[in-house]
């Protein structure tokens, strides 16, 4: 797919309502593809820990975007644990979202991810989670104070797969240390931005 966008073309502004955990990646895709018409508004990355907040938060953000004069709105969230509630909001509001159950899937490419049959016992990290491993995984689960709980949480996992958006040696090292901390095998897979690129270009 040709993802080049003519910067001289008159393109209607698009408000993209995105998860804060993929903000860097959205901005990188926009810069690489000349998507100057995209106006990004991010919701808290911490909502990954409270998925019940995502759908109502997106609804509010859509309403605010319309009050701000945006006619075109796109939601840069997968389902992300909302159990279909985000799709209900998008349907009611007449907006589209990026396809997929979660960011691991659309980074890998939804079609490709669906074929990874050997990864049912895998715990996934993205660049964001590799960078924020302590604050998004260790601390919320109380593992710093109670490391003995590790096997209770992760005993059914066999490996940690780091799905990398940007090949960064420092993040690779962090991901490998995360796997060691959780007592899991480590596997590295470079995905780039996957379906995020084509979705934003289409938006």
C-alpha positions as CSV (number, residue, x, y, z in Angstrom):
1,X,0.0,0.0,0.0
2,X,1.3,3.4,-0.9
3,X,1.2,5.5,2.3
4,X,2.6,8.7,0.8
5,X,0.4,11.7,1.3
6,X,0.7,14.8,-0.9
7,X,1.5,17.6,1.5
8,X,0.2,20.2,-1.0
9,X,-3.3,18.6,-1.1
10,X,-6.1,20.2,0.8
11,X,-7.0,17.7,3.4
12,X,-9.7,18.2,6.0
13,X,-8.4,18.1,9.6
14,X,-8.9,14.9,11.5
15,X,-9.1,14.7,15.2
16,X,-7.5,11.4,16.3
17,X,-8.4,10.3,19.8
18,X,-5.6,8.0,20.8
19,X,-4.4,6.0,23.8
20,X,-1.6,7.7,25.5
21,X,0.4,4.5,25.4
22,X,0.8,4.8,21.6
23,X,1.2,8.6,21.4
24,X,4.9,8.4,20.3
25,X,4.0,5.9,17.7
26,X,1.1,7.9,16.3
27,X,3.3,11.0,16.1
28,X,6.1,9.0,14.4
29,X,3.7,7.6,11.8
30,X,2.3,11.1,11.1
31,X,5.8,12.6,10.7
32,X,6.9,9.7,8.4
33,X,3.9,10.0,6.2
34,X,3.3,13.7,6.1
35,X,0.0,13.5,8.0
36,X,-0.1,17.2,9.0
37,X,-3.9,17.2,8.9
38,X,-4.1,15.0,12.0
39,X,-4.7,16.6,15.3
40,X,-3.9,14.2,18.1
41,X,-5.7,14.2,21.5
42,X,-4.6,11.4,23.8
43,X,-6.4,9.9,26.8
44,X,-4.4,8.6,29.8
45,X,-2.2,5.6,29.2
46,X,-3.0,4.5,32.7
47,X,-6.5,3.6,31.5
48,X,-5.0,0.3,30.3
49,X,-5.2,-0.7,33.9
50,X,-8.9,0.4,34.1
51,X,-10.5,-0.5,30.8
52,X,-13.9,0.4,32.0
53,X,-12.9,4.0,31.7
54,X,-12.0,3.8,28.0
55,X,-15.4,3.8,26.3
56,X,-16.9,6.7,28.3
57,X,-13.7,8.6,28.1
58,X,-13.7,8.2,24.3
59,X,-17.3,9.3,24.1
60,X,-16.5,12.5,26.0
61,X,-13.5,13.1,23.8
62,X,-15.7,12.7,20.7
63,X,-18.2,15.2,22.0
64,X,-15.4,17.7,22.8
65,X,-13.9,17.3,19.3
66,X,-17.2,18.1,17.7
67,X,-17.6,21.1,19.9
68,X,-14.1,22.1,18.8
69,X,-15.3,22.1,15.1
70,X,-13.9,18.7,14.0
71,X,-16.1,17.0,11.5
72,X,-13.8,14.0,11.0
73,X,-12.8,12.0,14.0
74,X,-10.9,8.7,14.3
75,X,-10.3,6.5,17.3
76,X,-6.8,5.1,17.7
77,X,-7.8,2.4,20.2
78,X,-8.3,-1.3,19.8
79,X,-10.9,-2.9,21.9
80,X,-8.4,-2.9,24.8
81,X,-10.4,-4.9,27.2
82,X,-13.6,-2.9,26.9
83,X,-15.6,-6.0,26.0
84,X,-17.2,-4.4,23.0
85,X,-18.2,-1.2,24.8
86,X,-15.9,0.9,22.8
87,X,-17.4,-0.5,19.6
88,X,-20.8,0.5,20.9
89,X,-19.7,4.1,21.5
90,X,-18.1,4.3,18.0
91,X,-21.3,2.9,16.4
92,X,-23.5,5.4,18.3
93,X,-21.2,8.3,17.4
94,X,-20.6,7.3,13.8
95,X,-16.8,7.1,14.0
96,X,-14.3,4.4,13.2
97,X,-11.6,2.9,15.3
98,X,-8.5,0.9,14.5
99,X,-9.3,-2.7,14.0
100,X,-8.1,-5.3,16.5
101,X,-8.5,-6.6,20.0
102,X,-5.4,-4.8,21.4
103,X,-2.3,-2.9,20.3
104,X,-0.2,-6.1,20.2
105,X,-2.4,-7.3,17.4
106,X,-2.5,-4.2,15.3
107,X,1.3,-3.7,15.8
108,X,2.0,-7.2,14.6
109,X,-0.7,-6.8,11.9
110,X,-4.1,-8.2,12.8
111,X,-4.0,-11.0,10.2
112,X,-0.5,-12.1,11.2
113,X,-1.3,-12.0,14.9
114,X,-4.3,-14.2,14.4
115,X,-2.0,-16.9,13.0
116,X,0.4,-17.0,15.9
117,X,-0.9,-20.2,17.3
118,X,2.1,-21.0,19.4
119,X,1.8,-17.8,21.5
120,X,-1.2,-18.6,23.7
121,X,1.1,-18.7,26.7
122,X,3.0,-15.5,25.9
123,X,3.1,-12.2,27.7
124,X,3.6,-9.3,25.4
125,X,5.5,-6.0,25.7
126,X,5.5,-3.1,23.3
127,X,8.1,-0.2,23.2
128,X,5.9,1.7,25.7
129,X,5.6,-1.3,28.1
130,X,9.3,-2.0,27.9
131,X,10.0,1.6,28.7
132,X,7.3,1.7,31.5
133,X,7.7,-1.8,32.8
134,X,8.1,-0.8,36.5
135,X,5.2,1.7,36.6
136,X,2.7,-0.3,34.5
137,X,3.4,-3.9,35.5
138,X,5.6,-4.3,38.6
139,X,4.0,-1.5,40.8
140,X,0.3,-2.0,39.9
141,X,0.7,-5.7,40.7
142,X,2.5,-5.1,43.9
143,X,5.5,-7.2,42.9
144,X,8.0,-4.7,44.3
145,X,6.6,-5.2,47.8
146,X,5.6,-8.8,47.3
147,X,7.8,-10.5,44.8
148,X,6.5,-13.9,46.0
149,X,3.3,-13.1,44.0
150,X,5.2,-13.3,40.7
151,X,4.4,-16.9,40.0
152,X,0.7,-16.4,40.9
153,X,0.4,-13.8,38.2
154,X,2.8,-15.2,35.6
155,X,3.0,-18.9,36.4
156,X,0.9,-19.9,33.4
157,X,3.0,-17.9,31.0
158,X,6.0,-19.5,29.2
159,X,7.6,-16.6,27.5
160,X,7.7,-12.9,27.1
161,X,7.6,-11.6,23.6
162,X,8.8,-8.1,23.0
163,X,7.0,-6.6,19.9
164,X,9.3,-3.8,19.0
165,X,8.1,-0.7,17.1
166,X,11.5,0.9,16.9
167,X,14.7,-1.1,17.0
168,X,16.3,0.4,20.1
169,X,19.1,-1.5,21.9
170,X,18.2,0.1,25.2
171,X,14.6,-1.0,25.0
172,X,15.7,-4.5,24.0
173,X,17.8,-4.7,27.1
174,X,14.9,-3.5,29.3
175,X,12.6,-6.1,27.7
176,X,15.1,-8.8,28.3
177,X,15.5,-7.8,32.0
178,X,11.7,-7.7,32.3
179,X,11.6,-11.3,31.1
180,X,14.2,-12.3,33.6
181,X,12.2,-10.5,36.4
182,X,9.1,-12.4,35.5
183,X,11.0,-15.7,35.1
184,X,10.0,-16.1,31.5
185,X,11.8,-17.0,28.2
186,X,12.6,-14.0,26.1
187,X,11.7,-13.5,22.5
188,X,12.2,-10.4,20.3
189,X,10.1,-9.6,17.3
190,X,10.4,-6.4,15.3
191,X,6.9,-5.3,14.1
192,X,7.3,-1.7,13.3
193,X,4.0,0.2,13.4
194,X,2.0,-2.6,11.7
195,X,-1.6,-1.7,10.9
196,X,-1.3,1.6,12.8
197,X,0.3,3.2,9.7
198,X,-2.4,2.1,7.2
199,X,-5.2,3.0,9.6
200,X,-3.9,6.5,10.2
201,X,-3.3,7.1,6.5
202,X,-6.8,6.0,5.7
203,X,-8.2,8.2,8.4
